[in-house]
């Protein structure tokens, strides 16, 4: 089930963790790689995803954080 643009969850994929749609790559993995200092280009090459996938991951995380803080 797509829960945000390019982000999906399925209880049979990665224990229901949010992943990039069409992959088994968890959102938190990509966030961790970026936080650890990898560039967009390095992440794209390592995981064979697109810049749009990375931007979707970041957008999804912002939405989750806002929701947790009671924002819109």
C-alpha positions in Angstrom: 0.0 0.0 0.0 1.4 3.4 -1.0 1.4 5.7 2.1 3.1 8.6 0.4 4.3 9.4 -3.0 6.9 6.7 -3.9 6.8 5.2 -0.3 4.9 1.9 0.5 4.3 -0.5 3.3 3.5 -4.2 3.1 3.6 -6.4 6.1 5.4 -9.1 4.0 8.2 -6.7 3.0 10.7 -5.6 5.6 8.3 -6.4 8.4 6.0 -3.6 7.3 8.6 -0.9 7.5 8.2 2.0 4.9 10.2 1.3 1.8 10.7 2.9 -1.5 7.9 1.7 -3.8 9.0 -1.2 -6.0 12.0 -2.0 -3.9 12.8 -3.6 -0.5 14.9 -0.5 0.5 13.7 0.9 3.8 13.3 4.6 4.2 15.3 4.6 7.4 18.3 3.0 5.6 18.4 5.8 3.1 18.0 8.4 5.9 20.9 6.8 7.8 23.2 6.8 4.8 22.5 10.5 4.1 23.0 11.4 7.8 26.2 9.4 7.8 27.6 11.6 5.0 26.9 9.8 1.8 26.0 12.1 -1.1 22.9 11.7 -3.2 25.0 10.4 -6.0 26.7 7.8 -3.8 23.3 6.6 -2.5 21.9 6.5 -6.0 24.8 4.4 -7.2 24.8 2.1 -4.2 21.1 1.3 -4.1 20.1 1.9 -7.8 17.4 4.4 -6.9 16.7 7.8 -8.3 17.0 11.3 -7.0 13.2 11.5 -6.9 13.3 8.4 -4.6 15.6 10.2 -2.2 13.5 13.3 -2.3 10.4 11.2 -1.6 12.2 9.7 1.4 13.0 13.1 2.8 9.5 14.4 2.2 8.0 11.4 3.9 10.2 11.8 7.0 9.3 15.5 7.2 5.6 14.6 7.1 6.0 11.9 9.8 7.9 14.3 12.1 5.3 17.0 11.6 2.5 14.6 12.4 4.4 13.5 15.6 4.7 17.1 16.7 1.0 17.8 16.0 1.6 19.9 13.0 0.1 19.7 9.6 
